[in-house]
């Protein structure tokens, strides 16, 4: 089964969330390194974000972080990863992360994680990319999101096939397997359209 060579992980950058969310990040990072998958992420060193990056690095994997300059100045940038790119804006950060990634995986996080998820799934809906998207639904964290999107489909503001663009899974292994299953036939982000 072909697998993505790089996965963009969107997740929380706060240490205040449940420990189970950071543990899921650690499991994912170890598994990504074992499978030779490069982590593309927001470049932070704290929260679930830092846990995933630390686990990939500890297991001998490769990590590319993309962080805007203003966050780097707040000293949240992870300087002990393979590569850290500093960009000017949040928009540049998201575009670069998408450009470097073969697939997208959403872990627990806050408003920023939601914003990133909605943007990337909207880009797919609009045909700007056809890369796989999965949500790692740790302890049912994203159940209400799935219910909300089902409600949007029920109200006919989105089609059922839009809901099918995202696969919900419960473990890191299921997440990587789901992205690999979807990867055959996936395309690339069209930066000309962004």
N, C-alpha and C positions, 0 to 999 in steps of 0.2 A: 504494500500500500504506500503510495507516495506521501511524503509529509512535507509541510512547509519548512523551508530552511530558516525562516525568521518569523517570529510572531510578535505582534504588538500587543502588549498587555496594558489595559486600562484598569486602575485600581486606586484605592485610597492612599493618601499620603499623610495620614494622621496615626499617631500611636494610641489614640483613644478608643479605637474600635475593639471588638472582641478578639481575644487571643486566638480563637479558632480561625479567624480570617487571616491572621499572619501565618499560622501553621499551614493553612491551605496554600499560601504564597510560597512558603518554604518547600512544600511537597512539589508544587509546580516547578519551581526553579531547579530542584534536583533532577526531576524527570526531563525537563528541557535540556539540561546539560548532558544527561545520559544519552539522549536521542540526537545530540548534535544540533539542536535548534537554537539559533541566536535570539536572545531577548532584545526587543526594541521597546523602550518605555520612556517615561517622562523624566528620567534622570535624577530622581530624588533618593535620599538615603534613609527616609523614615517611613513608618507605617507599613502597610502591605507592600507598597512600592519598594521600599528598602529590603523587605524580607525576600521578595522574589529575586531581586538583583544579587543580594548577598548569597543566596542559595545557589544560583547559577554560577557565580564566581567561585564559591567554595568547592563546587563539584567539577571545576575545570572547564566550564562553558564560557561562552562569549556574550558580552552585554554591550549594547549601544544605548546610551541615554541621550535624550534631547531635552534641553532645559533653556527657558528664556533667561536672559541676562539678569532681570530684576529678581528672579527667584534664586539665582546663583549668588547674588549679593546678600540675600537673606541667609546664606550659608546652609541651604538645604540640598545643594548639589552633591551627588555621590562621586567623589574623586578617586575611588578605588575600584573602578570598573574598567573594562577593556577600552572603551571609547566614550567620551562625553563631549557632545556637540553643544555649543552655546549659541542660541539664536536670539533674534531681536524681540520677537513677539510670541504670544500664545498661538496665534494663527499660523505663524511659521513653524512652530513646534509641531502642531497637529498635522500639517501638510507633510513635513519631513518624516514624522513617524509613519504615516500612511504610505509614503513613497518607499520606505525601506522595508516594509512588511509584506509578507505573503498571506497573512491571516490576522484576525483580531480576536482577542480573548478578554472578556470583562470579568473581573473579580469584584468582591465587595468594595464599595467606596462611597463617596458622597456626591455632592452636586456636580463637581467637575467630572467625575466618572460617568454620571448620567449624561452630561452634555457631550462628552466624547462618544459615548455609545450612540446617542441619537444622531449625532452628525454622521458617523460612519455608516450606520444603517440607512440613513437618508441618502447618502451618497450612493449606496448600493441600489436603493430603490430608483434613483434617478439615472442609473446606468453608468455612473462615473467609475465604478469598479465592480468586479464580481468575485472578490476574495471572500473566503469563508469567515463567518462570525459565530462565536459561541459565548455563552454566559456560564461561568462556573458558579452555580447557585448554592453556595455554602450554607448549610443549615436552613435552606428555604429563604435566604436573604432577599432574593429577587422575585419571590412569588407574587408580590403586589405589583411589581413592574409588569410581569407577564399578564396578570389580571387586567391591569390598566390598558395594555396594548390590545388584549382581546376585546375590551370594551370599545376601543377605537375602531376595531374591525367590525364589531357588531353594529356600531353607529354608521358604518360605511364611509368613514373618513380614511380608511386604509383597506386594502384588499387582503383576503386570507393569505395570498402568496407573499405579502409583505411580512406577515407574522412568521412565515416559514423561512425567512432569511436568517433567522437566529436560532441556533440549537441550544437548548438548556440542558446542562449536565450537572452531576453532583460531585464528581471527583476530578482531580487533575488528569489522571490517566484517561478517563472518559473524554475530557476536553481535548486532549491532544489527538486521541483517536478520531473524534468527531471532525476536527479540523482537517486531519489527514484524509478522511473519507470524502470530504467536500472539496479537497484541494485539486483533485484531478478535474481538469476543465476550467479551473479558475483563471482569471486574467489579471491584468495589472491596472493600477490606478492611472487614470488619464489626467496627468497634471495640466494638460492643455485646457481641460474643461473646468478646472478649479478656479 
